[in-house]
């Protein structure tokens, strides 16, 4: 089994976690925390029909990653998220991200798009995908480095938990990451 059954997903080391920091949270990370709710844009295939929150496909996986991001932002508040749906065949999702209608996109296909960052992929699909990109990621605004890093950390932490078989009962086995200051540590 590749990567202990995690397929192409493999976590990277978190680095030195012994040092606490007192970073001042800024940008979208600070704004979202202040508002108390995450606005997640969900990019869906053109043939998708139904509610994104009821999906059991890759769309539903993206919704769950948005909820995971909300839980990380709001100390477990995984329902503190709203969803807007966009078809992958148009550019409206990236326009909405660029003009702050949404805080983040999920279901984004990493590609060369000026002005946007893409997280580590959370899903790898069939290698024969006709669209040339067979992975799905979060997309964030390129000029919002702290929030982009936070989003990527959530994806990497999820992959780490999968690799180390850390579930809800063993959640305290996750390393405490203080990269984003006191506002984003447990408690």
C-alpha positions in Angstrom: 0.0 0.0 0.0 1.3 3.4 -1.0 1.9 5.8 1.9 0.1 3.4 4.3 -3.1 3.5 2.3 -3.2 7.3 1.8 -2.5 7.0 -1.9 -0.7 10.1 -3.2 -1.4 12.1 -0.1 1.7 12.5 2.1 2.2 14.9 4.9 5.3 17.1 5.2 7.1 17.8 8.5 5.7 20.7 10.5 9.1 21.9 11.5 10.1 23.2 14.9 7.0 23.4 17.0 8.7 24.1 20.3 8.7 27.9 19.8 5.6 29.8 20.5 5.1 33.1 18.7 3.1 36.2 19.2 2.4 37.0 15.5 -0.3 39.6 15.0 -3.0 38.0 12.9 -3.8 40.1 9.9 -5.6 40.0 6.5 -8.4 37.6 5.8 -7.4 35.5 8.8 -8.1 38.4 11.2 -11.2 39.5 9.3 -12.8 36.0 9.2 -12.0 35.5 12.9 -13.6 38.8 13.7 -16.8 38.2 11.7 -17.1 34.7 13.1 -18.1 32.9 9.9 -16.3 31.5 6.8 -17.7 32.0 3.3 -16.7 29.0 1.2 -17.1 28.9 -2.6 -17.6 25.3 -3.8 -16.5 24.6 -7.4 -18.6 21.8 -8.8 -18.5 19.9 -12.1 -20.8 21.0 -14.9 -22.9 17.8 -14.5 -23.3 18.2 -10.7 -27.0 18.4 -9.6 -28.0 18.7 -6.0 -27.1 20.3 -2.7 -23.4 20.5 -2.1 -23.9 19.8 1.6 -25.6 16.5 0.8 -23.0 15.3 -1.8 -21.1 12.0 -1.2 -18.7 12.7 -4.1 -15.6 14.9 -4.3 -17.9 17.9 -3.9 -19.0 16.6 -0.5 -15.3 16.1 0.4 -14.7 19.7 -0.4 -17.6 20.8 1.8 -16.1 18.7 4.6 -12.7 20.4 4.1 -14.5 23.8 4.4 -16.1 22.6 7.6 -12.6 21.5 8.8 -11.2 24.9 8.0 -14.1 26.5 9.9 -13.4 24.3 12.9 -9.7 25.4 12.8 -10.7 29.0 12.6 -13.4 28.9 15.3 -12.1 26.4 17.9 -14.3 23.6 16.7 -17.1 25.6 15.2 -17.4 23.5 12.0 -20.9 24.8 11.3 -19.7 28.5 11.2 -19.5 28.3 7.4 -21.7 29.3 4.5 -21.5 27.9 1.0 -21.8 29.4 -2.5 -21.8 27.1 -5.5 -19.9 27.8 -8.8 -19.7 25.7 -12.0 -16.1 24.8 -12.9 -16.7 25.8 -16.5 -16.8 29.5 -15.8 -14.6 32.0 -14.2 -17.2 33.3 -11.6 -15.6 31.4 -8.7 -12.3 33.2 -9.1 -14.0 36.5 -9.6 -15.9 35.9 -6.4 -12.7 35.1 -4.6 -10.9 38.1 -6.0 -13.7 40.5 -5.0 -14.0 39.0 -1.5 -17.5 37.6 -2.1 -16.0 34.3 -0.8 -13.1 33.8 1.6 -11.8 30.6 0.0 -12.6 28.2 -2.9 -12.7 24.5 -2.5 -12.7 22.1 -5.4 -10.2 24.3 -7.2 -7.9 22.6 -9.8 -4.4 23.8 -9.2 -3.3 25.7 -12.3 -1.4 28.8 -13.3 -3.8 31.5 -12.4 -2.4 34.9 -11.7 -3.4 36.3 -8.3 -4.3 33.0 -6.6 -2.5 30.5 -4.4 -3.4 26.8 -4.2 -3.1 24.6 -1.2 -1.6 21.2 -1.1 -4.1 19.0 -3.0 -6.6 17.2 -0.7 -7.8 14.9 -3.5 -6.1 13.1 -6.3 -8.4 11.7 -9.0 -8.0 9.4 -12.0 -4.7 10.1 -13.7 -6.4 9.9 -17.0 -8.6 12.9 -16.3 -9.4 14.6 -19.6 -9.1 18.1 -18.2 -5.4 17.6 -17.6 -5.6 18.3 -13.8 -6.5 15.4 -11.6 -6.3 17.0 -8.2 -8.5 19.3 -6.1 -7.3 22.0 -3.7 -8.3 25.1 -1.8 -7.7 28.4 -3.7 -7.0 31.6 -1.8 -5.9 35.1 -2.8 -2.2 35.3 -3.6 -1.7 38.5 -1.6 -3.0 37.1 1.6 0.0 35.0 2.7 -1.0 34.4 6.3 -4.5 33.0 5.4 -3.1 31.0 2.5 -0.6 29.4 4.9 -3.3 28.7 7.4 -5.5 27.0 4.8 -2.6 24.9 3.6 -1.7 24.0 7.2 -5.3 22.7 7.7 -4.9 20.4 4.6 -1.5 19.2 5.7 -2.7 18.5 9.3 -5.6 16.5 7.9 -3.2 14.4 5.8 -0.9 14.0 8.9 -3.8 12.8 11.0 -4.8 10.2 8.2 -1.2 9.0 8.0 -0.8 8.6 11.7 -4.3 7.1 12.2 -5.3 10.0 14.5 -9.1 10.1 14.9 -11.4 11.9 17.2 -10.5 9.7 20.2 -6.8 10.4 19.6 -7.0 14.1 18.7 -4.6 15.1 21.5 -1.9 13.1 19.6 -1.9 15.9 17.0 1.1 18.3 17.4 0.2 21.7 18.7 1.1 24.2 16.1 1.5 27.8 17.2 2.5 29.3 13.9 -0.5 31.7 13.8 -0.3 33.1 17.3 -2.4 32.8 20.5 -5.7 33.3 18.7 -5.3 29.9 16.9 -4.1 27.6 19.7 -6.3 25.2 21.5 -8.5 26.4 24.3 
